[in-house]
Structure formats: structure tokens, C-alpha cells
Amino acid sequence: MDIDESAVRKSGGIFGRGWWCLKALPGRFIDNMVEFAHKVEKLGKDDPRRITHSIKVGLTLSLVSLLYYCRPIYGGFGSSTMSAILTVVVVFEFSVGATLGKGFNRALATFLAGALGFGAHHLATLAGDKGHPAILWFFIFLLAAVASFVRFFPGIKARYDYGVLMFILTFCLVSVSGYREDEILELAHKRVSTIAIGCLTCVIMSIFVFPVWAGLDLHKLIAHNIEKQADFLQGFGELYFGTKRDMDMSWLHGYRSVLNSMTAEEAMANFARWEPAHGKFRFGHPWKQYLKISGMTRQCAYRLEALSNSITSEMKKPSEFKKIITLSCMEISIELGKALQEISSAIKNMTYPFTVSTHIVNAKTAAEDLHRALEGITLNNTNILDDVMPAVSVTSLLLEIIECTKNIAESVKVLACLAKFKGADLAILPEKQTRRLLRSGNIKPHHAENDSTHALIIEYAPSAMVE
């Protein structure tokens, strides 16, 4: 006969409930451990580099901690050896750029704050016992206020915020310390040396042992985001206009990750600017241009979100108006998908997207055919609210996406020229040769302007490619 456990617990009072909770502890513990093991497994499978990074941090800390067991080194640095360990804990980040940025900030802030703190301490000492507190108070107030205000500048906040915080902390510790000047100099020398050791160990381990490049991650992320939008557009027409029902729907919501990727992209671009040249990425790679491309990609994703909403709300039998615009709208959707796919492939392979303009032109041609079809439509016996307005909304969004795709393509062409992608040298011609080809009618010029570079980007006609 079955017994209700909740009834037994209630009838047993406090001791009964306690006994049942005690009996349930092993089972709950096992369940929690199994759930935790699944989370660990998923975390490692999503990005195996996380496991490598954890091992690198442990190895770096163990190497730096050897300073304690090396008597000649420990005798020279004393208790300041702890600064090296703290530096590794604070500075070692997941990517090379983040590690370099934090290491540079910590080393520079420690050096500047130590020098200024020693100077403030020296001036306060010259003022005597009465003037000493007043001068120290003035310098601490002045530098802390100025440094805190500087943190509000976007450029400083993005790249040097950690350094400014360390500057304030180190300056206050040095300036108000009760040591004599010779003791402060000795302490500053030990602290700077141990921090330099910690930073250098982190940098070497980060760069030369399974490095994680933030720039490469940003490069792949931008290409992948554009590819997701291409998949959506290539599948949208067939689904919305009902030409094909049995299809894989994995592409339907993939673009949504683009809407929430701005913070990650900005962080990666900031870290990438600290990184040295690696792989195909030269020194001074135009990382800011990636953010411009991501901003335009995000604008396109908002329109795809509206198209996705129209899919869920408009899945009934196609109206006559919808049948008329089907071919043109599907052509626009497919050509835009091909254009974005071409752009994504060009970014992945670091090549100039020569053929993307062909798909954009085809989409514009389909838009013109759609415009002519709409001019000849009569709306007799047609429910405008239910049949016409939803389809018109989709059509308007597709026309807007044409302009978004064109902007993305132009930005990627600028990136290709600035980063010297393969084939980009063919797109930038000397002025005399450009004028000669313009007169012959073999090329169509598009001017691309960047903050520091002006490039004349050329889209080759087939005859120019043969030459």
C-alpha cells in the first residue's frame, strides 16, 4: 500500500520532517553533483580553450610562486614577492590582448604612481611636521579627483580604466606611508620589479602557450554573424510565400545572437588593439572597421527580426496580392542571402568581395520588377487590412534590407583595402590608371573613405577582369 510521504512528514512534526530531510540529503547531493558534471562538460565542449586557459593560469602561478623557494631571489625581494603572485591573479586574462592590456596598465600605473607618490612624500617632508598632512591631503585630493574624472572619457574607460584605478591606489599607499624616503625607494624598487616579473610571465605564457587571439575571435564572430543573416534570407522567401514547407528551420532564429553581440564585439576590438601582429593580422590592423561593419549588421538584424515576426503571424493561405509579389520578393530575398554569404566568405578567407555587387544589382532589378508589378495591381474585392498590409510590410522590409546589404558590402570593401586582403591591390589603382579605365568604360568607381585612409575602390566589369 502506497503512503504519501508529505502526509507522513506533516504527521511526524519537526522531528519527522527533519528525519525525511536527512534521508533525502544523499540523493540531493548526488543529483547536484550530476548536474554540476553536466554543466562542466558542456562548458568544456562549448570552448575547449577554457580548459587550456585554466591550466595555463595554474602553471603560471606555480612558476611565480617558486620565487618564495629560491632563497637568493626571496632574500632580495622579501615580502614584496607576493606582488608577483597578485599580479598573475589579476592580470592573466583569457585572451592575449586582454592580458597585454592589463599588464601594461598595471606596470605603467605602478611606476607613475610610485614616482609621484615619492615626490609628494618628499615635498610634504620639506614642509615640516605641521605642513606635512596639509600637503599630502592636497595632493591626494587633486590626483584622485583628476584621475577619477579622466575615467569618464570613453577612450580612457575602454583601454586604461584598470590602470587609472591602480594609479589612484598605488599613489595613496606610497604617499601616506610612514616609511623614510630611502625605505620608500627600496620598497618601490621591489614592488616594480616583482610586478614586472609577474606581468612578463603572464605575457610569455599567454602568447607562446596555446594563445587565444581576441582579434581572430572578433574576425570570426563578424563573419559568422553575417552568415547567419544570409541563411535567414535564403530560407525566408520559401517559408513565407509557401513554396516549400518541408525544410530545416535551424536558420530561423540564428540571427538573434547578432542583436546582443555589441558588448562582446567592443571588448574584443579593444583587446585586439593591444595584440602584436599574428597570422594574417598585421600590426595596426583596422579593428575599428570591424565595429562599423557590426553596427551595420545589427541594423540589418533588426529588420530581420521584423521579418521573423511576419512569419509567425502570416502563415495562412496566400492571397491574390501575395501571389503577385511572390516571385520578385523571393528573388530579392535569395539574392540578398547570396550577397551576405559572399561577404561572409570574403571576411573568413580575407579576400576582396568582387562578385558581391552582382547579387546586389540582381536584388535591385527584382525590386524594380516588383515596383512595376505593384503599379498594375487592382485591389477590387481585396481585404486590404488582412491581405495587403502584411505583404506590403514584408516588401518594404526587403527593400530596406537591400540598402543595409549594400552598406555592409561597402564597409567590407573598405576593410579589405585597409587590411590588404587578397585581391585588394587590384581594387586600388593609381589615379592615372583609374582615369584611363574610367574613360574606356571598363570600371565603375565607388569612393570609400576612412578616418585616416582614402581609397578609390573599383568594381571590375568582366572586360576589366580579362585584362
C-alpha positions as CSV (number, residue, x, y, z in Angstrom):
1,M,0.0,0.0,0.0
2,D,1.3,3.4,-1.0
3,I,1.9,6.0,1.7
4,D,2.0,9.8,0.9
5,E,5.4,11.0,2.1
6,S,4.2,14.6,2.6
7,A,1.4,13.3,4.9
8,V,4.0,11.3,6.9
9,R,6.3,14.4,7.2
10,K,3.4,16.6,8.4
11,S,2.2,14.0,10.9
12,G,5.7,13.5,12.3
13,G,6.1,17.1,13.4
14,I,9.5,18.8,13.4
15,F,11.5,15.6,14.1
16,G,9.6,13.8,11.3
17,R,10.4,16.5,8.8
18,G,14.0,16.7,9.9
19,W,14.4,12.9,9.5
20,W,12.9,13.0,6.0
21,C,15.2,15.9,5.0
22,L,18.2,14.0,6.4
23,K,17.3,10.9,4.4
24,A,16.9,13.0,1.2
25,L,20.4,14.6,1.6
26,P,22.4,11.9,-0.2
27,G,20.0,11.8,-3.1
28,R,20.1,15.6,-3.5
29,F,23.8,15.7,-3.2
30,I,24.2,13.1,-5.9
31,D,21.7,14.9,-8.2
32,N,23.5,18.2,-7.7
33,M,26.9,16.6,-8.5
34,V,25.5,15.0,-11.6
35,E,24.0,18.3,-12.7
36,F,27.3,20.1,-12.0
37,A,29.2,17.5,-14.0
38,H,26.9,18.1,-17.0
39,K,27.5,21.8,-16.8
40,V,31.3,21.3,-16.6
41,E,31.1,19.0,-19.6
42,K,29.0,21.5,-21.6
43,L,31.3,24.4,-20.7
44,G,34.4,22.5,-21.8
45,K,32.8,21.3,-25.1
46,D,31.5,24.8,-26.0
47,D,35.1,26.1,-25.9
48,P,37.9,23.7,-25.1
49,R,40.2,26.7,-24.8
50,R,38.7,27.4,-21.4
51,I,40.3,24.3,-20.1
52,T,43.6,25.2,-21.6
53,H,43.4,28.7,-20.1
54,S,42.7,27.3,-16.6
55,I,45.8,25.0,-16.9
56,K,47.9,28.0,-18.1
57,V,46.9,30.1,-15.1
58,G,47.7,27.3,-12.7
59,L,51.0,26.7,-14.3
60,T,51.9,30.4,-14.3
61,L,51.0,30.8,-10.6
62,S,53.1,27.8,-9.7
63,L,56.1,29.2,-11.6
64,V,55.8,32.6,-9.9
65,S,55.4,31.0,-6.5
66,L,58.8,29.5,-6.9
67,L,60.2,32.9,-6.0
68,Y,59.4,32.1,-2.4
69,Y,61.5,28.9,-2.5
70,C,64.5,30.5,-4.2
71,R,66.4,32.0,-1.3
72,P,68.6,34.4,-3.3
73,I,65.6,35.9,-5.1
74,Y,63.4,35.9,-2.0
75,G,66.1,37.5,0.1
76,G,66.4,40.3,-2.4
77,F,62.6,41.0,-2.7
78,G,61.4,39.9,0.7
79,S,57.6,40.2,1.3
80,S,57.2,42.1,-2.0
81,T,57.3,38.7,-3.7
82,M,53.6,38.5,-3.0
83,S,53.1,41.3,-5.6
84,A,54.2,38.9,-8.4
85,I,51.5,36.4,-7.4
86,L,48.8,39.0,-7.0
87,T,49.8,40.4,-10.4
88,V,49.4,37.0,-12.1
89,V,45.9,36.5,-10.5
90,V,44.8,40.0,-11.6
91,V,46.5,40.3,-15.0
92,F,46.2,36.9,-16.6
93,E,43.1,37.0,-18.8
94,F,41.6,34.7,-21.4
95,S,42.9,36.4,-24.5
96,V,46.4,37.7,-25.3
97,G,45.1,41.2,-25.9
98,A,43.3,41.4,-22.5
99,T,46.4,40.1,-20.7
100,L,48.7,42.6,-22.5
101,G,46.3,45.4,-21.8
102,K,46.0,44.7,-18.1
103,G,49.8,44.0,-17.7
104,F,50.7,47.3,-19.4
105,N,48.1,49.2,-17.3
106,R,49.4,47.7,-14.0
107,A,53.1,48.2,-14.8
108,L,52.7,51.8,-16.0
109,A,50.3,52.8,-13.3
110,T,52.6,51.4,-10.6
111,F,55.6,53.2,-12.0
112,L,53.9,56.6,-12.4
113,A,52.0,56.4,-9.1
114,G,55.2,55.3,-7.2
115,A,57.2,58.2,-8.7
116,L,54.5,60.8,-8.0
117,G,53.8,59.4,-4.5
118,F,57.5,59.6,-3.7
119,G,57.6,63.2,-4.9
120,A,54.5,64.1,-2.9
121,H,56.0,62.4,0.2
122,H,59.3,64.3,-0.3
123,L,57.6,67.7,-0.6
124,A,55.4,67.0,2.4
125,T,58.6,66.2,4.4
126,L,60.2,69.5,3.5
127,A,57.2,71.4,4.8
128,G,57.8,70.1,8.4
129,D,55.5,68.3,10.8
130,K,52.7,71.0,10.6
131,G,52.6,71.3,6.8
132,H,53.1,67.5,6.1
133,P,49.4,66.5,6.5
134,A,48.1,69.5,4.6
135,I,50.3,68.9,1.5
136,L,49.6,65.2,1.4
137,W,45.9,65.9,1.7
138,F,46.1,68.4,-1.2
139,F,48.0,66.0,-3.5
140,I,45.8,63.1,-2.7
141,F,42.6,65.1,-3.3
142,L,43.9,66.7,-6.5
143,L,45.3,63.5,-8.2
144,A,42.4,61.3,-7.1
145,A,39.8,63.8,-8.3
146,V,41.6,64.3,-11.6
147,A,42.1,60.6,-12.2
148,S,38.5,59.8,-11.3
149,F,37.3,62.4,-13.8
150,V,39.5,61.1,-16.5
151,R,37.8,57.7,-16.2
152,F,34.7,59.2,-17.7
153,F,36.4,59.7,-21.1
154,P,35.2,56.8,-23.4
155,G,38.7,56.2,-24.8
156,I,40.3,56.1,-21.3
157,K,37.4,54.0,-19.9
158,A,37.8,51.4,-22.7
159,R,41.6,50.9,-22.6
160,Y,43.1,52.4,-19.4
161,D,40.4,52.2,-16.7
162,Y,42.2,49.5,-14.8
163,G,45.4,51.5,-15.0
164,V,43.8,54.6,-13.6
165,L,42.4,52.6,-10.6
166,M,45.8,51.1,-9.9
167,F,47.3,54.6,-10.2
168,I,45.0,56.0,-7.5
169,L,45.5,53.1,-5.2
170,T,49.3,53.0,-5.5
171,F,49.7,56.8,-5.2
172,C,47.7,56.8,-1.9
173,L,49.6,53.9,-0.5
174,V,53.0,55.4,-1.3
175,S,52.3,59.0,-0.4
176,V,50.8,58.3,3.0
177,S,53.2,55.5,4.1
178,G,55.2,56.1,7.2
179,Y,58.4,55.0,5.8
180,R,61.5,57.2,5.3
181,E,62.4,58.2,1.8
182,D,65.2,55.7,1.4
183,E,62.8,53.0,2.6
184,I,60.2,54.1,0.1
185,L,62.7,53.9,-2.8
186,E,63.7,50.4,-1.8
187,L,60.1,49.3,-1.4
188,A,59.2,50.9,-4.7
189,H,62.1,49.1,-6.5
190,K,61.0,45.8,-5.1
191,R,57.3,46.3,-5.9
192,V,58.0,47.4,-9.5
193,S,60.5,44.5,-10.0
194,T,58.1,41.8,-8.8
195,I,55.1,43.3,-10.7
196,A,57.3,43.3,-13.8
197,I,58.2,39.7,-13.2
198,G,54.5,38.8,-12.8
199,C,53.5,40.7,-15.9
200,L,56.3,39.3,-18.0
201,T,55.5,35.7,-17.0
202,C,51.8,36.2,-17.9
203,V,52.6,37.7,-21.3
204,I,55.1,35.0,-22.2
205,M,52.7,32.2,-21.1
206,S,49.7,33.9,-22.9
207,I,51.5,34.5,-26.2
208,F,53.6,31.4,-26.6
209,V,51.5,28.6,-25.0
210,F,48.3,28.0,-26.9
211,P,47.5,31.7,-27.4
212,V,43.9,32.9,-27.7
213,W,43.8,35.9,-30.0
214,A,40.9,38.4,-29.4
215,G,41.4,39.8,-32.9
216,L,40.9,36.4,-34.5
217,D,37.8,35.8,-32.4
218,L,36.4,39.1,-33.5
219,H,37.2,38.4,-37.1
220,K,35.3,35.0,-37.0
221,L,32.4,36.5,-35.0
222,I,31.7,39.2,-37.6
223,A,31.8,36.7,-40.4
224,H,29.6,34.2,-38.6
225,N,27.0,36.9,-37.7
226,I,26.7,37.9,-41.4
227,E,26.5,34.2,-42.4
228,K,23.5,33.7,-40.0
229,Q,21.7,36.6,-41.7
230,A,22.4,35.1,-45.1
231,D,20.9,31.8,-44.0
232,F,17.8,33.5,-42.8
233,L,17.2,35.5,-46.0
234,Q,17.8,32.4,-48.2
235,G,15.2,30.5,-46.3
236,F,12.7,33.3,-45.6
237,G,11.2,33.5,-49.1
238,E,10.4,29.8,-49.4
239,L,8.8,29.7,-46.0
240,Y,6.9,33.0,-46.0
241,F,5.5,32.6,-49.5
242,G,4.7,28.9,-49.0
243,T,6.7,27.5,-51.9
244,K,8.3,24.9,-49.7
245,R,7.1,23.7,-46.3
246,D,9.3,20.7,-45.5
247,M,12.5,22.4,-44.7
248,D,15.1,22.7,-42.0
249,M,14.2,25.5,-39.6
250,S,17.5,25.8,-37.7
251,W,18.2,29.1,-39.5
252,L,15.1,30.9,-38.4
253,H,16.4,32.4,-35.1
254,G,20.1,32.3,-35.6
255,Y,20.4,36.0,-36.4
256,R,19.2,36.9,-33.0
257,S,22.6,36.5,-31.5
258,V,23.7,39.5,-33.6
259,L,21.3,41.7,-31.6
260,N,23.1,41.1,-28.3
261,S,26.7,40.9,-29.5
262,M,27.7,44.6,-29.4
263,T,29.3,44.4,-25.9
264,A,31.3,41.3,-26.8
265,E,32.5,42.9,-30.1
266,E,33.5,46.1,-28.5
267,A,35.5,44.2,-25.8
268,M,37.2,42.0,-28.5
269,A,38.1,45.1,-30.6
270,N,39.6,46.8,-27.5
271,F,41.7,43.7,-26.6
272,A,42.7,43.2,-30.2
273,R,44.3,46.7,-30.4
274,W,46.8,45.5,-27.7
275,E,47.9,42.4,-29.6
276,P,51.0,42.2,-31.7
277,A,51.0,41.0,-35.3
278,H,49.9,37.4,-35.6
279,G,48.9,35.2,-38.5
280,K,47.4,37.3,-41.3
281,F,46.7,40.2,-39.0
282,R,49.4,42.8,-39.4
283,F,50.4,45.5,-36.8
284,G,47.8,48.3,-36.9
285,H,45.0,46.1,-38.3
286,P,41.9,48.2,-38.7
287,W,39.9,46.8,-35.8
288,K,37.6,49.9,-35.7
289,Q,36.3,49.0,-39.1
290,Y,35.0,45.7,-37.7
291,L,32.9,47.6,-35.3
292,K,31.4,49.7,-38.2
293,I,30.6,46.5,-40.0
294,S,29.0,45.0,-36.9
295,G,26.9,48.1,-36.4
296,M,25.5,47.9,-39.9
297,T,25.0,44.2,-39.5
298,R,23.0,44.9,-36.4
299,Q,20.8,47.3,-38.2
300,C,20.0,44.6,-40.8
301,A,19.3,42.1,-38.0
302,Y,16.6,44.4,-36.6
303,R,14.8,44.3,-39.9
304,L,15.2,40.5,-40.0
305,E,13.5,40.4,-36.6
306,A,10.5,42.2,-38.1
307,L,10.5,39.7,-41.0
308,S,10.6,36.8,-38.5
309,N,7.6,38.2,-36.7
310,S,5.7,38.3,-40.0
311,I,6.4,34.6,-40.5
312,T,4.7,33.6,-37.2
313,S,1.7,35.9,-37.8
314,E,1.2,35.3,-41.5
315,M,1.1,31.5,-42.2
316,K,-2.3,31.3,-43.8
317,K,-3.2,30.6,-47.4
318,P,-1.6,33.2,-49.8
319,S,-3.9,35.9,-51.0
320,E,-4.0,37.1,-54.7
321,F,-1.9,40.1,-53.8
322,K,0.7,38.0,-52.2
323,K,0.8,35.7,-55.2
324,I,1.6,38.6,-57.5
325,I,4.6,39.8,-55.5
326,T,5.9,36.3,-54.6
327,L,8.4,35.9,-57.5
328,S,10.0,39.3,-57.1
329,C,10.2,39.1,-53.3
330,M,11.7,35.6,-53.4
331,E,14.3,36.8,-55.9
332,I,15.2,39.8,-53.6
333,S,15.5,37.5,-50.6
334,I,17.6,34.9,-52.3
335,E,20.0,37.4,-54.0
336,L,20.5,39.3,-50.7
337,G,21.2,36.0,-49.0
338,K,23.8,35.2,-51.6
339,A,25.3,38.7,-51.3
340,L,25.7,38.3,-47.5
341,Q,27.1,34.8,-47.9
342,E,29.7,36.2,-50.3
343,I,30.6,38.9,-47.8
344,S,30.9,36.4,-45.0
345,S,33.1,34.1,-47.1
346,A,35.3,37.1,-48.1
347,I,35.8,38.0,-44.5
348,K,36.6,34.4,-43.5
349,N,39.1,34.0,-46.3
350,M,40.4,37.6,-46.2
351,T,39.7,38.2,-49.9
352,Y,38.2,41.1,-51.6
353,P,34.5,40.6,-52.4
354,F,34.5,41.3,-56.1
355,T,31.2,39.5,-57.0
356,V,29.0,40.7,-54.2
357,S,27.9,43.7,-56.3
358,T,26.3,41.3,-58.9
359,H,23.9,39.9,-56.3
360,I,23.0,43.4,-55.0
361,V,22.3,44.6,-58.6
362,N,20.1,41.5,-59.2
363,A,18.2,42.3,-56.0
364,K,17.7,45.9,-57.2
365,T,16.5,44.6,-60.5
366,A,14.0,42.4,-58.8
367,A,12.9,45.4,-56.7
368,E,12.2,47.3,-59.9
369,D,10.2,44.4,-61.3
370,L,8.2,44.4,-58.1
371,H,7.6,48.2,-58.4
372,R,6.2,47.7,-61.9
373,A,4.0,44.8,-60.8
374,L,2.6,46.9,-57.9
375,E,1.7,49.7,-60.3
376,G,-0.6,47.4,-62.3
377,I,-2.4,45.8,-59.3
378,T,-6.1,46.5,-58.8
379,L,-7.5,46.0,-55.3
380,N,-11.1,45.0,-56.2
381,N,-12.6,42.6,-53.7
382,T,-9.5,42.6,-51.7
383,N,-9.2,42.8,-47.9
384,I,-6.6,45.5,-47.6
385,L,-6.1,45.1,-43.8
386,D,-5.7,41.3,-43.7
387,D,-4.3,40.5,-47.2
388,V,-2.5,43.6,-48.4
389,M,-0.9,45.3,-45.4
390,P,1.1,42.4,-44.1
391,A,2.6,41.6,-47.5
392,V,3.3,45.3,-48.1
393,S,5.1,45.4,-44.8
394,V,7.3,42.5,-45.8
395,T,8.0,44.1,-49.1
396,S,9.1,47.3,-47.5
397,L,11.4,45.5,-45.1
398,L,13.1,43.6,-48.0
399,L,13.7,46.9,-49.8
400,E,15.3,48.3,-46.7
401,I,17.5,45.3,-46.4
402,I,18.8,45.9,-49.9
403,E,20.2,49.2,-48.7
404,C,21.6,47.6,-45.5
405,T,23.3,44.9,-47.5
406,K,24.8,47.5,-49.8
407,N,26.2,49.4,-46.8
408,I,27.7,46.2,-45.3
409,A,29.3,45.4,-48.6
410,E,30.9,48.8,-48.9
411,S,32.2,48.6,-45.4
412,V,33.7,45.2,-46.0
413,K,35.4,46.5,-49.2
414,V,37.0,49.3,-47.2
415,L,38.1,46.8,-44.6
416,A,39.6,44.6,-47.4
417,C,41.6,47.6,-48.7
418,L,42.8,48.8,-45.3
419,A,43.7,45.3,-44.1
420,K,45.2,44.4,-47.5
421,F,43.0,41.3,-48.1
422,K,43.9,39.1,-51.1
423,G,42.9,40.8,-54.3
424,A,42.5,44.2,-52.6
425,D,45.5,45.5,-54.5
426,L,43.5,45.1,-57.7
427,A,40.8,47.3,-56.3
428,I,43.1,50.2,-55.5
429,L,44.5,51.7,-58.7
430,P,46.8,54.7,-59.2
431,E,45.0,57.8,-60.3
432,K,46.2,57.8,-63.9
433,Q,45.3,54.2,-64.5
434,T,41.9,54.8,-62.9
435,R,41.2,57.7,-65.2
436,R,42.2,55.6,-68.2
437,L,39.9,52.8,-67.3
438,L,37.1,55.1,-66.5
439,R,37.3,56.6,-70.0
440,S,37.3,53.1,-71.5
441,G,34.2,52.2,-69.6
442,N,35.6,49.1,-68.1
443,I,35.1,50.0,-64.5
444,K,32.7,51.7,-62.1
445,P,34.2,53.7,-59.3
446,H,33.0,53.8,-55.7
447,H,34.7,56.1,-53.3
448,A,35.4,54.6,-49.8
449,E,36.5,56.9,-47.1
450,N,38.1,56.0,-43.8
451,D,39.3,58.1,-40.9
452,S,43.0,58.0,-41.9
453,T,42.9,56.5,-45.4
454,H,41.3,57.4,-48.7
455,A,41.0,54.6,-51.2
456,L,39.3,54.5,-54.6
457,I,37.6,51.1,-54.7
458,I,37.0,49.8,-58.2
459,E,34.4,47.2,-59.1
460,Y,35.6,45.5,-62.3
461,A,33.5,44.8,-65.2
462,P,34.1,41.4,-66.9
463,S,36.2,43.1,-69.6
464,A,38.5,44.7,-67.0
465,M,38.9,41.3,-65.3
466,V,40.1,39.8,-68.6
467,E,42.7,42.5,-69.0
